[in-house]
Amino acid sequence: MKIEYFTPTTIAEKSKQLLDTLPTKRSLEGSGFDPTQAALIVLDMQKYFLDPGSHAYVPSAAAILPGIQSLIQAFRKQNLPIILTRHLNTHENAGQMANWWADLIREQDPASQLIPELDQLQAIRIEKSQYDAFLDTNLNRHLNELNIAQVVIAGVLTHLCCETTARSAFMHGYKVYFLVDGTATYYEDFHRASLLNLSHGFAVPVLTRDIQIAMESGSA
């Protein structure tokens, strides 16, 4: 059974607890976060994952949406890139995902659409077919053209598309900031495991409010 480990009333305390218990931590202040070089990547906030009637529904996803919306507004205010991904598959591009999962997210399925509540104004939209938002997409080209050196990762699912994209961003040479309270998945154990692994060698786990404060002040 899926677990709603984040709720609107518990997410602040729970995410701080998750961050505080990581054995390997780098502070935002000491990590060199530079808002002027950053892009926000919001992964797969689609009806497929956020509609309670979907079999793939992520119960904790609703709780992360307000924080993501606030960051989108902060990035837009600073005229910095906001990238929204949409996961879509065909049998031709699904690869091993077709063998692993019982069904695919097809473009013609209404559940494949981004949720209407998500602020999409002035965002760059990327369609992807794998967990990794860099694989077989133009994401890296967009970031290079915009002179981006740092990325902030948000969305679903924490341990699949979010973690894989964070690792790939690191391997592409970007400094990676991973939102503890801006990502969600089916179980707290999955979420915690991603934070544990990423914090050791790939990304700086952060809270949305700390990124927003840094955006508003112009630096970390």
TORBAKOL-40782 format. One record per residue (C-alpha): residue number from 0; residue in three letters; x, y, z. Coordinates in pm, 1 decimal. Layout:
<rs>
+-----+-----+----------+----------+----------+
|   i |  aa |       xx |       yy |       zz |
+-----+-----+----------+----------+----------+
| NUM | ala |        X |        Y |        Z |
...
+-----+-----+----------+----------+----------+
</rs>
This chain:
<rs>
+-----+-----+----------+----------+----------+
|   i |  aa |       xx |       yy |       zz |
+-----+-----+----------+----------+----------+
|   0 | met |      0.0 |      0.0 |      0.0 |
|   1 | lys |    128.9 |    345.8 |    -91.9 |
|   2 | ile |    206.5 |    582.4 |    194.5 |
|   3 | glu |    120.2 |    953.3 |    224.7 |
|   4 | tyr |    435.0 |   1043.5 |    415.7 |
|   5 | phe |    403.1 |   1411.1 |    316.0 |
|   6 | thr |     80.2 |   1598.7 |    386.2 |
|   7 | pro |     20.4 |   1974.5 |    369.8 |
|   8 | thr |     40.9 |   1990.7 |    749.0 |
|   9 | thr |    340.4 |   1759.0 |    800.6 |
|  10 | ile |    565.2 |   1829.1 |    502.3 |
|  11 | ala |    766.1 |   2108.7 |    666.7 |
|  12 | glu |    853.2 |   1905.7 |    975.2 |
|  13 | lys |    898.1 |   1575.1 |    791.0 |
|  14 | ser |   1127.2 |   1717.3 |    522.0 |
|  15 | lys |   1345.0 |   1892.8 |    780.0 |
|  16 | gln |   1368.9 |   1566.3 |    971.3 |
|  17 | leu |   1471.4 |   1379.4 |    655.0 |
|  18 | leu |   1736.7 |   1640.3 |    580.9 |
|  19 | asp |   1870.8 |   1648.0 |    935.7 |
|  20 | thr |   1915.3 |   1269.9 |    951.8 |
|  21 | leu |   2137.8 |   1247.7 |    642.1 |
|  22 | pro |   2491.5 |   1149.3 |    744.9 |
|  23 | thr |   2642.6 |   1337.5 |    450.2 |
|  24 | lys |   2525.7 |   1697.6 |    423.2 |
|  25 | arg |   2645.0 |   2007.2 |    239.5 |
|  26 | ser |   2485.3 |   2335.6 |    332.5 |
|  27 | leu |   2334.5 |   2554.0 |     65.4 |
|  28 | glu |   2549.8 |   2839.0 |    193.0 |
|  29 | gly |   2870.1 |   2639.1 |    159.0 |
|  30 | ser |   2787.9 |   2464.4 |   -167.5 |
|  31 | gly |   2824.2 |   2764.8 |   -393.3 |
|  32 | phe |   2462.4 |   2794.8 |   -503.1 |
|  33 | asp |   2436.0 |   3080.3 |   -752.1 |
|  34 | pro |   2078.2 |   3168.6 |   -853.3 |
|  35 | thr |   2201.5 |   3349.7 |  -1162.1 |
|  36 | gln |   2336.7 |   3020.1 |  -1301.2 |
|  37 | ala |   2043.1 |   2797.3 |  -1201.1 |
|  38 | ala |   1752.5 |   2630.8 |  -1377.8 |
|  39 | leu |   1452.5 |   2463.9 |  -1216.5 |
|  40 | ile |   1366.5 |   2119.3 |  -1357.6 |
|  41 | val |   1021.0 |   1991.6 |  -1258.8 |
|  42 | leu |    973.1 |   1630.3 |  -1354.6 |
|  43 | asp |    652.4 |   1462.0 |  -1467.6 |
|  44 | met |    383.8 |   1645.3 |  -1270.2 |
|  45 | gln |    123.6 |   1464.9 |  -1479.9 |
|  46 | lys |   -231.1 |   1350.3 |  -1407.1 |
|  47 | tyr |    -99.7 |    994.4 |  -1432.0 |
|  48 | phe |     82.0 |   1049.9 |  -1100.8 |
|  49 | leu |   -131.1 |   1319.9 |   -935.8 |
|  50 | asp |   -488.5 |   1209.9 |  -1008.3 |
|  51 | pro |   -619.0 |   1010.9 |   -708.2 |
|  52 | gly |   -810.0 |    788.9 |   -949.7 |
|  53 | ser |   -493.7 |    673.1 |  -1127.1 |
|  54 | his |   -331.7 |    342.9 |  -1034.3 |
|  55 | ala |      3.0 |    529.0 |  -1039.0 |
|  56 | tyr |   -115.5 |    801.1 |   -798.9 |
|  57 | val |    150.9 |    937.4 |   -562.2 |
|  58 | pro |    -29.7 |   1026.3 |   -236.1 |
|  59 | ser |    242.0 |   1268.4 |   -121.4 |
|  60 | ala |    256.8 |   1458.5 |   -451.6 |
|  61 | ala |    -19.4 |   1706.9 |   -365.3 |
|  62 | ala |    179.9 |   1825.8 |    -64.4 |
|  63 | ile |    485.3 |   1922.3 |   -272.7 |
|  64 | leu |    288.7 |   2124.7 |   -528.3 |
|  65 | pro |    265.0 |   2456.3 |   -334.6 |
|  66 | gly |    640.7 |   2465.4 |   -281.0 |
|  67 | ile |    707.3 |   2389.0 |   -646.5 |
|  68 | gln |    465.2 |   2662.9 |   -750.2 |
|  69 | ser |    646.5 |   2911.8 |   -525.8 |
|  70 | leu |    981.7 |   2819.6 |   -679.5 |
|  71 | ile |    843.8 |   2846.0 |  -1031.8 |
|  72 | gln |    729.5 |   3199.6 |   -952.6 |
|  73 | ala |   1066.6 |   3285.1 |   -795.8 |
|  74 | phe |   1258.2 |   3157.2 |  -1099.2 |
|  75 | arg |   1026.6 |   3336.9 |  -1339.8 |
|  76 | lys |   1060.7 |   3661.4 |  -1144.3 |
|  77 | gln |   1438.5 |   3637.0 |  -1190.7 |
|  78 | asn |   1394.0 |   3547.3 |  -1560.3 |
|  79 | leu |   1562.8 |   3211.3 |  -1502.1 |
|  80 | pro |   1475.9 |   2888.5 |  -1686.6 |
|  81 | ile |   1188.8 |   2668.2 |  -1572.8 |
|  82 | ile |   1181.8 |   2328.6 |  -1741.0 |
|  83 | leu |    879.8 |   2099.7 |  -1717.4 |
|  84 | thr |    910.7 |   1740.8 |  -1834.1 |
|  85 | arg |    634.5 |   1512.2 |  -1952.6 |
|  86 | his |    695.1 |   1138.5 |  -1964.8 |
|  87 | leu |    557.2 |    967.2 |  -2275.9 |
|  88 | asn |    620.9 |    626.3 |  -2426.1 |
|  89 | thr |    567.3 |    427.6 |  -2741.0 |
|  90 | his |    670.1 |     65.9 |  -2788.2 |
|  91 | glu |    951.2 |    193.5 |  -3009.5 |
|  92 | asn |   1112.8 |    422.0 |  -2748.1 |
|  93 | ala |   1015.4 |    254.8 |  -2420.1 |
|  94 | gly |   1311.5 |     19.4 |  -2410.1 |
|  95 | gln |   1328.7 |   -177.6 |  -2086.4 |
|  96 | met |   1046.5 |     26.4 |  -1936.2 |
|  97 | ala |    807.8 |   -176.5 |  -2151.1 |
|  98 | asn |    936.8 |   -495.6 |  -1989.5 |
|  99 | trp |    945.0 |   -358.0 |  -1635.9 |
| 100 | trp |    604.5 |   -188.2 |  -1611.4 |
| 101 | ala |    259.1 |   -321.0 |  -1688.3 |
| 102 | asp |    162.5 |    -22.3 |  -1901.8 |
| 103 | leu |    310.1 |    280.7 |  -2076.4 |
| 104 | ile |    213.6 |    648.6 |  -2060.2 |
| 105 | arg |     90.9 |    722.4 |  -2411.0 |
| 106 | glu |     50.6 |   1068.3 |  -2560.3 |
| 107 | gln |   -316.9 |   1014.9 |  -2644.1 |
| 108 | asp |   -399.3 |    924.1 |  -2282.9 |
| 109 | pro |   -553.5 |   1227.5 |  -2104.6 |
| 110 | ala |   -362.6 |   1121.7 |  -1792.4 |
| 111 | ser |    -36.8 |   1197.7 |  -1972.9 |
| 112 | gln |   -106.7 |   1573.0 |  -1953.5 |
| 113 | leu |     59.2 |   1795.3 |  -1695.1 |
| 114 | ile |   -182.4 |   1882.6 |  -1416.5 |
| 115 | pro |   -367.6 |   2208.7 |  -1489.2 |
| 116 | glu |   -282.3 |   2341.5 |  -1142.1 |
| 117 | leu |     86.7 |   2353.5 |  -1233.4 |
| 118 | asp |    207.3 |   2699.7 |  -1330.9 |
| 119 | gln |    335.2 |   2649.3 |  -1687.1 |
| 120 | leu |    372.6 |   3012.1 |  -1792.1 |
| 121 | gln |    697.3 |   3078.9 |  -1982.5 |
| 122 | ala |    825.9 |   2728.2 |  -1910.8 |
| 123 | ile |   1032.9 |   2513.9 |  -2146.3 |
| 124 | arg |    856.9 |   2182.5 |  -2204.5 |
| 125 | ile |   1053.8 |   1862.6 |  -2259.3 |
| 126 | glu |    907.8 |   1526.2 |  -2358.2 |
| 127 | lys |   1106.0 |   1224.9 |  -2241.0 |
| 128 | ser |   1073.3 |    849.3 |  -2274.3 |
| 129 | gln |   1308.3 |    728.9 |  -1998.1 |
| 130 | tyr |   1373.1 |    805.2 |  -1630.9 |
| 131 | asp |   1665.7 |   1025.1 |  -1736.4 |
| 132 | ala |   1540.3 |   1360.2 |  -1869.1 |
| 133 | phe |   1874.8 |   1408.6 |  -2050.5 |
| 134 | leu |   1856.3 |   1084.5 |  -2249.5 |
| 135 | asp |   1746.5 |   1134.9 |  -2611.6 |
| 136 | thr |   1609.3 |   1485.2 |  -2539.1 |
| 137 | asn |   1726.4 |   1839.7 |  -2602.6 |
| 138 | leu |   1749.5 |   1923.6 |  -2231.3 |
| 139 | asn |   2128.3 |   1951.6 |  -2225.6 |
| 140 | arg |   2124.7 |   2172.4 |  -2536.2 |
| 141 | his |   1872.0 |   2408.5 |  -2375.4 |
| 142 | leu |   2079.8 |   2435.4 |  -2058.4 |
| 143 | asn |   2400.4 |   2497.4 |  -2249.9 |
| 144 | glu |   2241.3 |   2763.7 |  -2468.0 |
| 145 | leu |   2113.4 |   2938.6 |  -2155.4 |
| 146 | asn |   2456.3 |   2921.9 |  -1985.3 |
| 147 | ile |   2319.4 |   2717.0 |  -1696.4 |
| 148 | ala |   2570.0 |   2555.9 |  -1457.5 |
| 149 | gln |   2337.4 |   2449.1 |  -1174.4 |
| 150 | val |   2002.5 |   2268.7 |  -1165.0 |
| 151 | val |   1734.1 |   2234.5 |   -899.4 |
| 152 | ile |   1540.5 |   1907.5 |   -923.8 |
| 153 | ala |   1171.1 |   1876.6 |   -831.4 |
| 154 | gly |    874.5 |   1653.9 |   -916.7 |
| 155 | val |    796.9 |   1281.0 |   -920.6 |
| 156 | leu |    899.8 |   1006.3 |   -866.4 |
| 157 | thr |   1180.5 |   1074.6 |   -619.7 |
| 158 | his |   1359.2 |    741.7 |   -661.8 |
| 159 | leu |   1304.2 |    697.3 |  -1035.0 |
| 160 | cys |   1294.7 |    997.2 |  -1270.8 |
| 161 | cys |   1408.0 |   1255.3 |  -1015.6 |
| 162 | glu |   1704.8 |   1056.9 |   -885.4 |
| 163 | thr |   1808.9 |    933.5 |  -1229.7 |
| 164 | thr |   1793.2 |   1284.0 |  -1376.7 |
| 165 | ala |   1990.4 |   1422.9 |  -1081.7 |
| 166 | arg |   2264.1 |   1165.4 |  -1135.7 |
| 167 | ser |   2268.0 |   1235.9 |  -1507.8 |
| 168 | ala |   2287.6 |   1611.2 |  -1448.4 |
| 169 | phe |   2593.7 |   1555.8 |  -1230.4 |
| 170 | met |   2754.7 |   1343.5 |  -1500.8 |
| 171 | his |   2679.4 |   1617.5 |  -1755.7 |
| 172 | gly |   2876.6 |   1861.2 |  -1542.1 |
| 173 | tyr |   2599.2 |   2047.0 |  -1357.6 |
| 174 | lys |   2594.1 |   2124.0 |   -987.9 |
| 175 | val |   2277.1 |   1956.6 |   -860.4 |
| 176 | tyr |   2035.8 |   2066.7 |   -587.3 |
| 177 | phe |   1769.8 |   1811.3 |   -496.2 |
| 178 | leu |   1450.8 |   1925.9 |   -323.7 |
| 179 | val |   1372.8 |   1719.4 |    -14.8 |
| 180 | asp |   1021.7 |   1865.3 |      5.5 |
| 181 | gly |    980.7 |   1926.9 |   -366.9 |
| 182 | thr |    996.9 |   1561.9 |   -474.0 |
| 183 | ala |    767.5 |   1272.4 |   -383.3 |
| 184 | thr |    725.0 |    901.3 |   -436.2 |
| 185 | tyr |    525.1 |    605.2 |   -306.2 |
| 186 | tyr |    708.7 |    527.1 |     16.8 |
| 187 | glu |    915.5 |    723.6 |    263.6 |
| 188 | asp |   1184.2 |    453.5 |    250.0 |
| 189 | phe |   1226.1 |    513.0 |   -125.4 |
| 190 | his |   1246.5 |    888.8 |    -67.5 |
| 191 | arg |   1497.6 |    855.6 |    214.2 |
| 192 | ala |   1712.2 |    612.3 |     14.4 |
| 193 | ser |   1736.1 |    855.1 |   -277.2 |
| 194 | leu |   1839.5 |   1138.4 |    -45.9 |
| 195 | leu |   2095.3 |    915.8 |    124.0 |
| 196 | asn |   2256.3 |    803.2 |   -201.9 |
| 197 | leu |   2244.4 |   1135.8 |   -384.1 |
| 198 | ser |   2385.5 |   1330.1 |    -91.1 |
| 199 | his |   2692.1 |   1106.6 |    -81.2 |
| 200 | gly |   2814.2 |   1175.0 |   -433.0 |
| 201 | phe |   2574.0 |   1353.3 |   -666.6 |
| 202 | ala |   2356.7 |   1629.9 |   -522.8 |
| 203 | val |   2299.6 |   1875.5 |   -240.7 |
| 204 | pro |   1964.4 |   1799.0 |    -71.5 |
| 205 | val |   1784.0 |   2124.3 |      5.0 |
| 206 | leu |   1450.5 |   2262.7 |    121.0 |
| 207 | thr |   1236.6 |   2467.2 |   -115.0 |
| 208 | arg |   1219.3 |   2762.4 |    123.4 |
| 209 | asp |   1600.4 |   2783.7 |    140.1 |
| 210 | ile |   1626.9 |   2794.0 |   -239.3 |
| 211 | gln |   1353.2 |   3055.6 |   -249.5 |
| 212 | ile |   1527.2 |   3270.3 |      9.7 |
| 213 | ala |   1849.1 |   3247.0 |   -188.7 |
| 214 | met |   1661.3 |   3343.8 |   -504.7 |
| 215 | glu |   1508.9 |   3646.7 |   -336.2 |
| 216 | ser |   1840.6 |   3761.2 |   -188.4 |
| 217 | gly |   2027.5 |   3699.2 |   -511.3 |
| 218 | ser |   2276.3 |   3458.4 |   -353.6 |
| 219 | ala |   2310.4 |   3178.0 |    -99.1 |
+-----+-----+----------+----------+----------+
</rs>
